[in-house]
Amino acid sequence: MNNNKKYRLYWSIWYFLFGVLLILMFNLELPYKTWIMGLLVIMALFEIMMLIYKFYK
């Protein structure tokens, strides 16, 4: 049960950060937009890798 709470908190933080970065990406100028887009891609790839790891574990 404790592990489930950690997992839910992790996803809440992840969605919050993803949303904030997505909003910032559309409101900032080009150099910052590129940096934030890179962070979003890294976050998405990390989540895909974690899901694949969980599936094959």
Jmol script that loads the backbone (N, CA, C; Angstrom):
load data "model"
ATOM      1  N   MET A   1       0.815  -1.191   0.000  1.00  0.00           N
ATOM      2  CA  MET A   1       0.000   0.000   0.000  1.00  0.00           C
ATOM      3  C   MET A   1       0.865   1.264   0.000  1.00  0.00           C
ATOM      4  N   ASN A   2       1.938   1.243   0.781  1.00  0.00           N
ATOM      5  CA  ASN A   2       2.826   2.395   0.850  1.00  0.00           C
ATOM      6  C   ASN A   2       3.480   2.657  -0.505  1.00  0.00           C
ATOM      7  N   ASN A   3       3.825   1.580  -1.204  1.00  0.00           N
ATOM      8  CA  ASN A   3       4.440   1.713  -2.519  1.00  0.00           C
ATOM      9  C   ASN A   3       3.463   2.360  -3.506  1.00  0.00           C
ATOM     10  N   ASN A   4       2.179   2.043  -3.378  1.00  0.00           N
ATOM     11  CA  ASN A   4       1.172   2.612  -4.266  1.00  0.00           C
ATOM     12  C   ASN A   4       1.063   4.121  -4.066  1.00  0.00           C
ATOM     13  N   LYS A   5       1.171   4.593  -2.819  1.00  0.00           N
ATOM     14  CA  LYS A   5       1.120   6.030  -2.555  1.00  0.00           C
ATOM     15  C   LYS A   5       2.319   6.732  -3.184  1.00  0.00           C
ATOM     16  N   LYS A   6       3.494   6.112  -3.090  1.00  0.00           N
ATOM     17  CA  LYS A   6       4.687   6.697  -3.708  1.00  0.00           C
ATOM     18  C   LYS A   6       4.512   6.782  -5.217  1.00  0.00           C
ATOM     19  N   TYR A   7       3.964   5.737  -5.798  1.00  0.00           N
ATOM     20  CA  TYR A   7       3.769   5.685  -7.241  1.00  0.00           C
ATOM     21  C   TYR A   7       2.782   6.761  -7.685  1.00  0.00           C
ATOM     22  N   ARG A   8       1.708   6.945  -6.921  1.00  0.00           N
ATOM     23  CA  ARG A   8       0.717   7.961  -7.256  1.00  0.00           C
ATOM     24  C   ARG A   8       1.309   9.361  -7.120  1.00  0.00           C
ATOM     25  N   LEU A   9       2.105   9.591  -6.076  1.00  0.00           N
ATOM     26  CA  LEU A   9       2.762  10.884  -5.892  1.00  0.00           C
ATOM     27  C   LEU A   9       3.735  11.152  -7.038  1.00  0.00           C
ATOM     28  N   TYR A  10       4.470  10.117  -7.437  1.00  0.00           N
ATOM     29  CA  TYR A  10       5.411  10.249  -8.552  1.00  0.00           C
ATOM     30  C   TYR A  10       4.684  10.698  -9.815  1.00  0.00           C
ATOM     31  N   TRP A  11       3.556  10.050 -10.138  1.00  0.00           N
ATOM     32  CA  TRP A  11       2.822  10.418 -11.341  1.00  0.00           C
ATOM     33  C   TRP A  11       2.226  11.808 -11.230  1.00  0.00           C
ATOM     34  N   SER A  12       1.774  12.199 -10.045  1.00  0.00           N
ATOM     35  CA  SER A  12       1.228  13.548  -9.869  1.00  0.00           C
ATOM     36  C   SER A  12       2.297  14.600 -10.131  1.00  0.00           C
ATOM     37  N   ILE A  13       3.478  14.389  -9.579  1.00  0.00           N
ATOM     38  CA  ILE A  13       4.587  15.324  -9.797  1.00  0.00           C
ATOM     39  C   ILE A  13       4.976  15.340 -11.264  1.00  0.00           C
ATOM     40  N   TRP A  14       5.017  14.159 -11.884  1.00  0.00           N
ATOM     41  CA  TRP A  14       5.411  14.067 -13.285  1.00  0.00           C
ATOM     42  C   TRP A  14       4.433  14.825 -14.171  1.00  0.00           C
ATOM     43  N   TYR A  15       3.132  14.632 -13.966  1.00  0.00           N
ATOM     44  CA  TYR A  15       2.137  15.338 -14.777  1.00  0.00           C
ATOM     45  C   TYR A  15       2.193  16.837 -14.545  1.00  0.00           C
ATOM     46  N   PHE A  16       2.413  17.256 -13.296  1.00  0.00           N
ATOM     47  CA  PHE A  16       2.512  18.679 -12.993  1.00  0.00           C
ATOM     48  C   PHE A  16       3.701  19.301 -13.724  1.00  0.00           C
ATOM     49  N   LEU A  17       4.867  18.658 -13.631  1.00  0.00           N
ATOM     50  CA  LEU A  17       6.053  19.185 -14.308  1.00  0.00           C
ATOM     51  C   LEU A  17       5.876  19.205 -15.821  1.00  0.00           C
ATOM     52  N   PHE A  18       5.300  18.145 -16.358  1.00  0.00           N
ATOM     53  CA  PHE A  18       5.082  18.070 -17.795  1.00  0.00           C
ATOM     54  C   PHE A  18       4.157  19.197 -18.252  1.00  0.00           C
ATOM     55  N   GLY A  19       3.090  19.443 -17.497  1.00  0.00           N
ATOM     56  CA  GLY A  19       2.158  20.509 -17.847  1.00  0.00           C
ATOM     57  C   GLY A  19       2.789  21.883 -17.768  1.00  0.00           C
ATOM     58  N   VAL A  20       3.554  22.130 -16.704  1.00  0.00           N
ATOM     59  CA  VAL A  20       4.213  23.431 -16.553  1.00  0.00           C
ATOM     60  C   VAL A  20       5.202  23.653 -17.690  1.00  0.00           C
ATOM     61  N   LEU A  21       5.992  22.635 -18.003  1.00  0.00           N
ATOM     62  CA  LEU A  21       6.957  22.775 -19.092  1.00  0.00           C
ATOM     63  C   LEU A  21       6.261  22.981 -20.433  1.00  0.00           C
ATOM     64  N   LEU A  22       5.146  22.303 -20.627  1.00  0.00           N
ATOM     65  CA  LEU A  22       4.406  22.462 -21.875  1.00  0.00           C
ATOM     66  C   LEU A  22       3.851  23.879 -22.009  1.00  0.00           C
ATOM     67  N   ILE A  23       3.314  24.421 -20.930  1.00  0.00           N
ATOM     68  CA  ILE A  23       2.814  25.801 -20.958  1.00  0.00           C
ATOM     69  C   ILE A  23       3.957  26.779 -21.204  1.00  0.00           C
ATOM     70  N   LEU A  24       5.074  26.574 -20.518  1.00  0.00           N
ATOM     71  CA  LEU A  24       6.214  27.469 -20.705  1.00  0.00           C
ATOM     72  C   LEU A  24       6.746  27.415 -22.132  1.00  0.00           C
ATOM     73  N   MET A  25       6.696  26.227 -22.737  1.00  0.00           N
ATOM     74  CA  MET A  25       7.228  26.078 -24.088  1.00  0.00           C
ATOM     75  C   MET A  25       6.494  26.988 -25.074  1.00  0.00           C
ATOM     76  N   PHE A  26       5.207  27.183 -24.881  1.00  0.00           N
ATOM     77  CA  PHE A  26       4.439  28.014 -25.808  1.00  0.00           C
ATOM     78  C   PHE A  26       4.504  29.494 -25.463  1.00  0.00           C
ATOM     79  N   ASN A  27       5.043  29.846 -24.291  1.00  0.00           N
ATOM     80  CA  ASN A  27       5.061  31.249 -23.881  1.00  0.00           C
ATOM     81  C   ASN A  27       6.448  31.878 -23.894  1.00  0.00           C
ATOM     82  N   LEU A  28       7.487  31.106 -24.114  1.00  0.00           N
ATOM     83  CA  LEU A  28       8.844  31.646 -24.061  1.00  0.00           C
ATOM     84  C   LEU A  28       9.432  31.802 -25.458  1.00  0.00           C
ATOM     85  N   GLU A  29      10.543  32.504 -25.526  1.00  0.00           N
ATOM     86  CA  GLU A  29      11.237  32.738 -26.801  1.00  0.00           C
ATOM     87  C   GLU A  29      12.008  31.488 -27.231  1.00  0.00           C
ATOM     88  N   LEU A  30      12.610  31.554 -28.401  1.00  0.00           N
ATOM     89  CA  LEU A  30      13.188  30.383 -29.056  1.00  0.00           C
ATOM     90  C   LEU A  30      14.270  29.642 -28.272  1.00  0.00           C
ATOM     91  N   PRO A  31      15.312  30.269 -27.719  1.00  0.00           N
ATOM     92  CA  PRO A  31      16.334  29.438 -27.056  1.00  0.00           C
ATOM     93  C   PRO A  31      15.764  28.641 -25.885  1.00  0.00           C
ATOM     94  N   TYR A  32      14.868  29.262 -25.119  1.00  0.00           N
ATOM     95  CA  TYR A  32      14.279  28.560 -23.982  1.00  0.00           C
ATOM     96  C   TYR A  32      13.306  27.487 -24.448  1.00  0.00           C
ATOM     97  N   LYS A  33      12.616  27.772 -25.538  1.00  0.00           N
ATOM     98  CA  LYS A  33      11.659  26.811 -26.077  1.00  0.00           C
ATOM     99  C   LYS A  33      12.363  25.521 -26.495  1.00  0.00           C
ATOM    100  N   THR A  34      13.518  25.641 -27.110  1.00  0.00           N
ATOM    101  CA  THR A  34      14.281  24.466 -27.528  1.00  0.00           C
ATOM    102  C   THR A  34      14.743  23.661 -26.323  1.00  0.00           C
ATOM    103  N   TRP A  35      15.197  24.343 -25.285  1.00  0.00           N
ATOM    104  CA  TRP A  35      15.668  23.669 -24.075  1.00  0.00           C
ATOM    105  C   TRP A  35      14.526  22.922 -23.393  1.00  0.00           C
ATOM    106  N   ILE A  36      13.367  23.569 -23.300  1.00  0.00           N
ATOM    107  CA  ILE A  36      12.211  22.939 -22.662  1.00  0.00           C
ATOM    108  C   ILE A  36      11.706  21.770 -23.498  1.00  0.00           C
ATOM    109  N   MET A  37      11.741  21.898 -24.828  1.00  0.00           N
ATOM    110  CA  MET A  37      11.326  20.795 -25.683  1.00  0.00           C
ATOM    111  C   MET A  37      12.236  19.587 -25.474  1.00  0.00           C
ATOM    112  N   GLY A  38      13.529  19.834 -25.312  1.00  0.00           N
ATOM    113  CA  GLY A  38      14.462  18.752 -25.018  1.00  0.00           C
ATOM    114  C   GLY A  38      14.146  18.077 -23.698  1.00  0.00           C
ATOM    115  N   LEU A  39      13.811  18.865 -22.674  1.00  0.00           N
ATOM    116  CA  LEU A  39      13.435  18.281 -21.380  1.00  0.00           C
ATOM    117  C   LEU A  39      12.178  17.428 -21.498  1.00  0.00           C
ATOM    118  N   LEU A  40      11.201  17.897 -22.262  1.00  0.00           N
ATOM    119  CA  LEU A  40       9.971  17.129 -22.438  1.00  0.00           C
ATOM    120  C   LEU A  40      10.245  15.806 -23.145  1.00  0.00           C
ATOM    121  N   VAL A  41      11.109  15.826 -24.147  1.00  0.00           N
ATOM    122  CA  VAL A  41      11.458  14.591 -24.859  1.00  0.00           C
ATOM    123  C   VAL A  41      12.181  13.630 -23.926  1.00  0.00           C
ATOM    124  N   ILE A  42      13.114  14.139 -23.126  1.00  0.00           N
ATOM    125  CA  ILE A  42      13.836  13.286 -22.177  1.00  0.00           C
ATOM    126  C   ILE A  42      12.873  12.688 -21.158  1.00  0.00           C
ATOM    127  N   MET A  43      11.934  13.494 -20.648  1.00  0.00           N
ATOM    128  CA  MET A  43      10.955  12.979 -19.684  1.00  0.00           C
ATOM    129  C   MET A  43      10.092  11.886 -20.314  1.00  0.00           C
ATOM    130  N   ALA A  44       9.651  12.100 -21.539  1.00  0.00           N
ATOM    131  CA  ALA A  44       8.808  11.111 -22.208  1.00  0.00           C
ATOM    132  C   ALA A  44       9.581   9.824 -22.475  1.00  0.00           C
ATOM    133  N   LEU A  45      10.823   9.936 -22.934  1.00  0.00           N
ATOM    134  CA  LEU A  45      11.625   8.735 -23.183  1.00  0.00           C
ATOM    135  C   LEU A  45      11.909   7.978 -21.891  1.00  0.00           C
ATOM    136  N   PHE A  46      12.157   8.704 -20.806  1.00  0.00           N
ATOM    137  CA  PHE A  46      12.392   8.060 -19.518  1.00  0.00           C
ATOM    138  C   PHE A  46      11.152   7.284 -19.076  1.00  0.00           C
ATOM    139  N   GLU A  47       9.972   7.863 -19.268  1.00  0.00           N
ATOM    140  CA  GLU A  47       8.742   7.174 -18.877  1.00  0.00           C
ATOM    141  C   GLU A  47       8.510   5.933 -19.736  1.00  0.00           C
ATOM    142  N   ILE A  48       8.797   6.024 -21.015  1.00  0.00           N
ATOM    143  CA  ILE A  48       8.644   4.858 -21.887  1.00  0.00           C
ATOM    144  C   ILE A  48       9.592   3.754 -21.453  1.00  0.00           C
ATOM    145  N   MET A  49      10.832   4.120 -21.124  1.00  0.00           N
ATOM    146  CA  MET A  49      11.792   3.113 -20.659  1.00  0.00           C
ATOM    147  C   MET A  49      11.336   2.488 -19.350  1.00  0.00           C
ATOM    148  N   MET A  50      10.776   3.285 -18.439  1.00  0.00           N
ATOM    149  CA  MET A  50      10.303   2.747 -17.163  1.00  0.00           C
ATOM    150  C   MET A  50       9.127   1.793 -17.370  1.00  0.00           C
ATOM    151  N   LEU A  51       8.223   2.128 -18.294  1.00  0.00           N
ATOM    152  CA  LEU A  51       7.097   1.240 -18.564  1.00  0.00           C
ATOM    153  C   LEU A  51       7.561  -0.070 -19.184  1.00  0.00           C
ATOM    154  N   ILE A  52       8.527   0.001 -20.091  1.00  0.00           N
ATOM    155  CA  ILE A  52       9.067  -1.220 -20.698  1.00  0.00           C
ATOM    156  C   ILE A  52       9.765  -2.060 -19.637  1.00  0.00           C
ATOM    157  N   TYR A  53      10.530  -1.428 -18.756  1.00  0.00           N
ATOM    158  CA  TYR A  53      11.220  -2.146 -17.685  1.00  0.00           C
ATOM    159  C   TYR A  53      10.217  -2.830 -16.761  1.00  0.00           C
ATOM    160  N   LYS A  54       9.131  -2.119 -16.418  1.00  0.00           N
ATOM    161  CA  LYS A  54       8.110  -2.690 -15.549  1.00  0.00           C
ATOM    162  C   LYS A  54       7.408  -3.859 -16.227  1.00  0.00           C
ATOM    163  N   PHE A  55       7.200  -3.750 -17.540  1.00  0.00           N
ATOM    164  CA  PHE A  55       6.504  -4.801 -18.272  1.00  0.00           C
ATOM    165  C   PHE A  55       7.330  -6.085 -18.322  1.00  0.00           C
ATOM    166  N   TYR A  56       8.639  -5.968 -18.505  1.00  0.00           N
ATOM    167  CA  TYR A  56       9.490  -7.145 -18.635  1.00  0.00           C
ATOM    168  C   TYR A  56      10.074  -7.619 -17.317  1.00  0.00           C
ATOM    169  N   LYS A  57       9.816  -6.913 -16.236  1.00  0.00           N
ATOM    170  CA  LYS A  57      10.364  -7.313 -14.939  1.00  0.00           C
ATOM    171  C   LYS A  57       9.648  -8.496 -14.373  1.00  0.00           C
TER     172      LYS A  57
END
end "model"
wireframe off; spacefill off
backbone 0.3
color backbone group
